[in-house]
Amino acid sequence: LPSSSGWVQYVPFTDETGSHKIEAPRRPLIFYSKGLVGPITILLLFQFFSAAIFIWVEPDWDLQTAIWYVMVTATTVGYGDVSVSRSNAWAMAWASLHILLSVSLLAALIEDITQLRERRKDLLTQVFQFKKCHEKETLEDLDENGSGIVDETEFVL
């Protein structure tokens, strides 16, 4: 996930050695919305496109019925209250393609959510470790020989 996209921010941190910038995730609502706006838009546009196709191939359906059908089908709930007519080959073909693509798009959306959760967790862990590593008490605890300098043999996370 690119840092320049607004999903993360650079937080200034100053210690005895100078000023640093660490990468930290934005608030959850901003972080997840910026990462999911594209996939959710694609999924919804596909569902509305599918509803329009169903209105065309199923003459008895109105917009509300078509949207209800595509959303229930896309989420794999399938109440069974609305179904395509089995005698209409075009409707059956589009229904099959719609199911295949909708489930794939939903799985991709779930994967995007999982990746964002992992990325946010990693960023929060890095921020925590960076701050803990630069706390005065932590550095004093690492300085085993009391020289005031933590050398490479003393520094262990």
N, C-alpha and C positions, 0 to 999 in steps of 0.2 A: 504494500500500500504506500503510495508516494506521500512524502511528507508535505509537499507543496500543495496538496489538494485540500487542506484544511481539516483532515481527520486528526492530525496531531498538532501540537503547538510546542514551541521552544520556550522552556521555562528557565529564566536566569537563576543561577545559584552561585552565591559567593561564599568562599571560605578563606582560610588563611593564605592559600596559594594563589588566589585570584578569582576571576569571574569565569564561570562556565555556563554553558547552555545545554540542557538535557531535553530530550524528546519526551513529551508527556501527552497522554491522550486527552482529548477534550471531554467535556461532560458526556455521559452516556447518550442522551438524546441527540446531541449534535454528532457525536462520533458515529452512531449507528445510522442515523438518518442520512448523513452524507455518503455512507458506504452502501446503503440499500435503496436509495432513490432510483437509481438506474435499473436494477433488476426488478423492482416492484413495478416501475413504469412499463417495462417490457412485458411483464406478466399480465398486467391489466389491459394494456393495448391489445395483446393477443386475445384476451378473453372477449373484449368488445368486438374485435374483428371476427372472432368465431361466432359470436352472437349474431352479427350481421349476416354471416354465411348461413347460419341456421334459419334465420328469418326468410332467406331466399329459397333454401331447399325444403323447408317445412312451411307450407302456405298457411297452416292453421295457427302458427305461433306468432305472438306479438313480441315486442322488445322485452317486456318484463319476463315473459316465459323463457325467452332465449337466454337472457342474462342469468336468470335463476338456474337454468339447466347447465350452462357452462361453468358457473361458479361451484355448483354442487358437484359436478363431474370433475372439475379441476382439483378440488380438494379431496377427491376420492371418497366422499361421503356417500353419494349415490342413493338418495332417498327412494327413488323409483316412482315418484309421483308424476314426473315428466320423462318421457322417453321418445326417441326418434321412431318414426314408423318403419317397421321392418320391410314394408313393401317398396320403400323409396331407396333405391340403390345409392343415389348421391348422398342422401342423408346418412345412411349407414357408413359410407366411405369417409365422409367428413367427420362423423362421430368417432370413428376409429383413429383417424389422424389427429383429431382434437385431443382425444384421451392420451395418446402417445406423447404429443408435444406438451400438453399441460402438465402431465406428471413429470416430464423431464425438466420443464421450467421451474416447477415447484421444488424438485430435488436440488436444482442449481441454486435456488434462493435459500434453501436450508443450508447448503454448503457455504454460501456467502456469509450467512449469519454465523456459522461455526468459525469460519476463518476470521471474521471481525472480532468475535469473542476471544479467540486465541491471541490475536494481535493486541487487543486492549489489555489482556492479562499480561502479556509479555512486556508491554510498555509500562504498566503499573509496577511490575516486578523490578524493572530496570530503575525506575524512579526511586522505589523503596531502597534498593541496594545502593544506589548512588548516594542518597541522603544518609543512609546508615553508615556507609563507608567513610563519609566525610564528617561525621559527628566527632566532636572533640573527645568525648569519652571513649568512643570506639578506637580512635587512633592512639589514645593513651593506653588502652588495654592491649593493643597490638605491640606497643613499644616495650618489649620484654626486658631490654637491657637498660632502660631509663635514659637513653641518650637524647631523647626529644626528637629523634628521627626514626621513622619506621623504614627499615631497609628491606630488601627483597627476601631475606630469610625469615623475617618476622611477619611479613604481610601475607596472610592467608584468609580467604573468605570462606 
